[in-house]
């Protein structure tokens, strides 16, 4: 499967990792309602008109921080 990444012209090594919130289940396997909950807890969303996008890298970092925080409180 071919990746649909756009390349940042200033940093050739950096990929554009945003995906549409409406495609969350197909892309990352999470329901969009889960991502909306994460947004309320601090995960940033990016909007372009009516479209809402989420960064895969920021989502991964958010989940790691959330699991570390929850794991440390047990």
Number of C-alpha atoms within 10 A of each C-alpha: 3 4 6 11 12 12 13 11 9 7 8 9 8 12 13 13 16 18 18 16 21 14 14 18 11 9 12 12 9 13 14 15 12 11 18 15 11 17 15 11 11 10 17 17 19 14 11 7 6 6 10 14 19 20 18 15 12 15 18 12 13 18 14 12 12 14 12 11 11 10 9 8 7 5
